[in-house]
Amino acid sequence: NAQFDFLGDPADILMHPDDASAAGILDGDTVTLRSARGELTGAVKLTRHVRKGVLSVPHGHAEANVNQLTDRNDIDSVTGMVRYSGVPVSVRPAG
């Protein structure tokens, strides 16, 4: 599902500025998100439009494939789909 690649915009990882400051991360830094399943790397965009403690990775970009973080066996009982929200991750500067 990489339908937005044609726009040419990067898939920024949205992060609250307070969380970024605590982790030593600056706007535009490249970070690695890691879950129990896997990891992905991308650029951070700081915004107060996400809550503290939350990271948001927009869906639809090949270079930020959120499927690398999810577990196909972790099924949402209401929808019957793989859980894409509330996936626990750690974040650290890439490198």
C-alpha positions, 0 to 999 in steps of 0.5 A: 500500500504505497499509494502516496509515493507519487507525491514525492513527500517523505513519510515523516514520523510525527512526534510531540516536541516534549518527547523528542526533547527528552530523547535528544531528538530534533526536528528532521532527525532520522530515527529508528522505531522498533517494535517486538516484530521489527523496525523502520527508519524515517525522519521526525517531524515535531508537532503538538498535533500528536499527544505526548507518548504517541508516534504517528507514521502515516500509512501509504509510503513504501519507505515507511512500511508500518507492516514492519512494526506490526504482527500479523497474529495480533488481531483486533477482535472488533474488526478482525484486522491486524492491529495498526494502532497502539503498537508499542515501539521504542524510538532512538536516533538512527545511526 
